[in-house]
Amino acid sequence: MSRGIAGTSSSLSAGMGVDRTAETREHSASSELRKSTAVEERRNRVSLWHGLDLPGVVRLFRMRPELSLGNADRLLGALMMSGFNSAMNAASSLVYGRRLRARPSPSPPIFILGHWRSGTTMLHNLLTLNQHLGFLNLYQCLFPGHFLLTEKVMAPLTRGMLSQTRPMDNMPLSWDLPQEDEMALCVATLLSPYVMIAFQDRMEVYDRFFDPREMSKSEQQRWKTALLDLLRKYSLRSSQIPVMKSPTHTFRVPTLVEMFPDAKFVYIYREPGAVIRSTVRLRSVMFSENSLGPLHPECWLGQTVDVYERAIRSYEDAKHLIPPEQLVEIRFEDLEAQPFDIVQQIHEDLKIDGWDQAAELVAEEVAGFKNYRKNSFHPDAQTDRLVRERLNWVYDLYDYKLNSVRVA
């Protein structure tokens, strides 16, 4: 019954960030970084843009994304799929619209928070082994407008279009595995930092999409409606409590608490240097697989450090809004060392039902971790220097040893 879940947080979409300073740009332009992030161009048959409908494609083009001839096949595929998605969205609205409008407010979810590559995926998969808890899968997140209507037929028919493993960590990939709901929000609204894949060096396009409070009033309403609609559709398919895992929600605690005052939260953090190195690698792979234009590796390190700082500050400034009995904070290193005990403790602290039944499944999954090997990274003096200069306060905050980071 193993899902192969020992990997840390990642998805079809990359860890996003904001390049705010010239200083970080200078650091990110090192030749060593270019060597470590200049991955070979991948031609994945499914990309984020394949979930757009025709209005979504129009909105995307109005934003003026950067395009390149080398990605024409990806763009053409998205255009072709947009017609299918529009037709299926309309059909799904006809079939399910009345039932969805009659649904009560969605049950409060459990939100997993934490920066990309901090262990959110591992935690998500372990928690959802509990039969009382559920998740949105890859098909549902890529096609949020019509999965109720099409998933049972289309997912089996298109299974061969997916790679067997995720390129960033070689973990299994399939339509029915847990996925980030941020993908669905991006496809449905384009009000997501994940549009950065098409605007890698234009921060002004996506900067306000991290936090709904920074959006316009009309954008806020569209974003909230999309999230509520997604949860209502999920509730038609499953009675399980949804466990929502998107690192972007780490920036949105005030909005999430306002929308779901009874929601529960698990925040996971990890040694900053490991997070930065792994996230830069994640960007290199996911931009290669989803970009519509040329890659900009000179931006990736600076953006990663900027958004990491912003994520930590956003969470720490807002976590007091979460009632203490609805929040658990854990270290990735503890989860990695004692996964069974940590998951059990989360169940107890948040009063989540079903642990007695889930314990055997979690133990079985944990037993398979010994066969998993994490990615290794070449020494990178620029990255280590930037981590020391910019993130020493995070080491102090979370009680990590800064001297574990190399000095160039």
RAKA-V739103 format. One line per field, one symbol per residue. ss: DSSP state (h for helix, s for strand, l for the rest). phi: phi as a letter, one per 30 degrees, with the letter a starting at -180 (. if undefined). A space follows every 50 residues. Layout:
ss: ???
phi: ???
//
This chain:
ss: lllllllllllllllllllllhhhhhhhllhhhhhhhllllllllllhhh hllhhhhhhhhhllllllhhhhhhhhhhhhhhhhhhhhhhhhhhhhhhhh hhlllllllssssllllllhhhhhhhhlllllssllshhhhhllllhhhh hhhhhhhlhhhlllsllllllslllllsllhhhhhhhhhlllhhhhhhll llhhhhhhhllhhhllhhhhhhhhhhhhhhhhhhhhhlllssssslhhhh hlhhhhhhhllllssssssllhhhhhhhhhhhhhhhhhhhllllllhhhh hhhhhhhhhhhhhhhhhhhhhllhhhssssshhhhhhlhhhhhhhhhhhh llllhhhhhhhhhhhhhhhhhlllllllllhhhhhhhhhhlhhhhhhlll lhhhllll
phi: .dcicddcdaadcddcabccbdddddddcdddddddcddddccddbbedd ddcdeddddddddiddcbddcddddddddddddddddddddddddceddd ddddeddddcccckdeicjddededdddddddcbadcdddddbddbdedc edcddddcedddddbdddaidebadcdebddeddddddbicbeddeecbd cbdddcedddbedcddeddedddddddddddddeddcbcdddccbbeddd dbeedddddbdcdcbbcbbbeedddddddddeeedddddbdcbddbddcd ddddddddeddddddddcddddeedcbbcbcedddddbddddddddeddc hcdjdeddedddddddddddcccddcbdebdddddddddccdddedecic cdddddcd
//
